[in-house]
C-alpha cells in the first residue's frame, strides 16, 4: 500500500480518536445546564455544525499530515503534532468538564498558534498547495476562539 495512504489512515485514526476522546471528556458539555445557562455569542452555530466542521477539518488535516510526514517525518514533528492533539482534546475537558473558560481560551489560542506554525513553517514546494488543507482548521479555530472569548468576557 502507498506510504501516503498509510499515513493518511494513521492520522485519520489518531485525529478522529482524539475527537472521540474529547467528546467523551466533555461530560455532556454542550447540553449541560452550565453551558446552556451561559451568555453565548450571537454567532454561535447550531450544534450539528460542530460535527460537520470537525469531520471536515480532521479529514483535511490528516491528508496534510500525510503529505508533511512523507517529506520530513522526525521526532520534532511528532512532538509538535502530539502537542496539538493534547491541546485539542484538553480544551474539551478544561472548558466543558471543569468550566475553566479562561484557561480554555488560553489553550485554544495556543492551539491556533500551533496550527499557524504548521501553515507558516512547512511550506516546501511539495507542500505549497497541501498547506491550504489547514485553512478550514485555522478558520474554525478563529471562530472557536471568538466564541470562547465571548463567554469569558460576558459571563
C-alpha positions as CSV (number, residue, x, y, z in Angstrom):
1,X,0.0,0.0,0.0
2,X,1.2,3.5,-0.7
3,X,3.0,5.2,2.2
4,X,0.9,8.4,1.9
5,X,-2.3,6.3,2.2
6,X,-0.9,4.5,5.3
7,X,0.0,7.9,6.9
8,X,-3.5,9.2,6.0
9,X,-5.2,6.3,7.6
10,X,-2.9,6.6,10.7
11,X,-3.7,10.3,11.1
12,X,-7.4,9.8,10.5
13,X,-7.4,7.2,13.3
14,X,-5.5,9.4,15.7
15,X,-7.4,12.6,14.8
16,X,-10.9,11.1,14.9
17,X,-9.8,9.1,18.0
18,X,-8.9,12.5,19.6
19,X,-12.3,13.9,18.6
20,X,-14.0,10.9,20.2
21,X,-11.9,11.2,23.4
22,X,-12.5,15.0,23.5
23,X,-16.3,14.4,23.1
24,X,-16.2,11.8,26.0
25,X,-14.3,14.2,28.2
26,X,-16.9,17.0,27.7
27,X,-19.2,15.3,30.2
28,X,-22.3,16.3,28.2
29,X,-20.9,19.8,28.0
30,X,-23.0,21.3,25.2
31,X,-26.2,20.0,26.7
32,X,-25.3,20.7,30.3
33,X,-27.2,23.2,32.4
34,X,-23.9,25.1,32.9
35,X,-23.3,25.6,29.2
36,X,-27.0,26.3,28.3
37,X,-27.0,29.0,31.0
38,X,-24.0,30.9,29.6
39,X,-24.3,34.1,27.7
40,X,-23.1,32.9,24.3
41,X,-22.0,34.8,21.2
42,X,-24.8,35.7,18.8
43,X,-22.8,33.9,16.0
44,X,-22.6,30.6,17.9
45,X,-23.5,28.0,15.3
46,X,-26.1,25.2,15.8
47,X,-24.8,22.1,17.4
48,X,-24.8,20.0,14.2
49,X,-22.3,22.5,12.6
50,X,-19.6,21.4,15.1
51,X,-19.7,17.8,13.9
52,X,-19.6,18.7,10.2
53,X,-16.8,21.2,10.8
54,X,-14.6,18.9,12.9
55,X,-15.1,16.0,10.5
56,X,-14.1,18.2,7.5
57,X,-11.2,19.7,9.5
58,X,-9.8,16.3,10.6
59,X,-10.1,14.8,7.1
60,X,-8.2,17.8,5.6
61,X,-5.7,17.9,8.5
62,X,-5.0,14.1,8.1
63,X,-4.2,14.5,4.4
64,X,-2.0,17.5,5.1
65,X,-0.1,15.5,7.8
66,X,0.3,12.5,5.4
67,X,1.9,14.9,2.9
68,X,4.1,16.5,5.6
69,X,5.3,13.3,7.2
70,X,6.3,11.8,3.8
71,X,8.6,14.7,3.4
72,X,10.0,15.1,6.8
73,X,8.9,12.7,9.5
74,X,11.0,13.5,12.5
75,X,10.9,13.2,16.3
76,X,10.4,17.0,16.4
77,X,7.4,16.9,14.1
78,X,5.8,14.1,16.1
79,X,6.3,16.2,19.2
80,X,4.5,19.2,17.7
81,X,1.7,17.0,16.3
82,X,1.2,15.2,19.7
83,X,1.2,18.6,21.4
84,X,-1.6,19.7,19.0
85,X,-3.6,16.6,19.8
86,X,-3.2,17.2,23.6
87,X,-4.3,20.8,23.2
88,X,-7.3,19.8,21.1
89,X,-8.5,17.1,23.4
90,X,-7.6,19.0,26.5
91,X,-9.7,22.1,25.6
92,X,-12.9,20.0,25.8
93,X,-12.0,18.8,29.3
94,X,-10.9,22.1,30.6
95,X,-13.8,24.1,29.1
96,X,-16.8,21.8,29.3
97,X,-15.9,19.5,32.2
98,X,-14.0,21.8,34.5
99,X,-15.7,25.1,33.4
100,X,-12.4,26.9,33.3
101,X,-13.3,29.2,30.4
102,X,-10.3,31.5,30.7
103,X,-7.8,28.5,30.8
104,X,-9.8,27.1,27.8
105,X,-9.2,30.4,26.0
106,X,-5.5,30.2,26.6
107,X,-5.5,26.6,25.3
108,X,-7.4,27.4,22.1
109,X,-5.1,30.4,21.4
110,X,-2.1,28.1,21.8
111,X,-3.7,25.5,19.6
112,X,-4.3,28.2,16.9
113,X,-0.7,29.2,17.1
114,X,0.4,25.6,16.7
115,X,-1.7,25.2,13.6
116,X,-0.4,28.5,12.2
117,X,3.1,27.2,12.9
118,X,2.4,24.2,10.7
119,X,1.0,26.5,8.0
120,X,3.9,29.0,8.0
121,X,6.9,26.8,8.7
122,X,6.3,23.8,6.5
123,X,6.0,25.2,3.0
124,X,8.4,23.4,0.7
125,X,7.5,23.1,-3.0
126,X,5.7,19.8,-2.4
127,X,3.6,21.4,0.4
128,X,2.9,24.7,-1.2
129,X,-0.6,23.6,-2.0
130,X,-1.1,21.0,0.7
131,X,-0.7,23.6,3.4
132,X,-4.1,25.1,2.3
133,X,-5.7,22.0,3.7
134,X,-5.1,23.7,7.1
135,X,-7.3,26.7,6.2
136,X,-10.5,25.0,7.5
137,X,-8.8,24.3,10.8
138,X,-7.4,27.8,11.0
139,X,-10.8,29.4,10.2
140,X,-12.6,27.2,12.6
141,X,-10.1,27.9,15.4
142,X,-10.6,31.6,14.9
143,X,-14.3,31.2,15.2
144,X,-14.0,28.9,18.2
145,X,-11.6,31.3,19.9
146,X,-14.0,34.2,19.4
147,X,-16.8,32.1,20.9
148,X,-14.7,31.2,23.9
149,X,-13.5,34.8,24.3
150,X,-17.2,36.0,24.2
151,X,-18.0,33.6,27.0
152,X,-15.1,34.7,29.1
153,X,-15.9,38.4,28.7
154,X,-19.7,38.0,29.1
155,X,-20.1,35.6,32.0
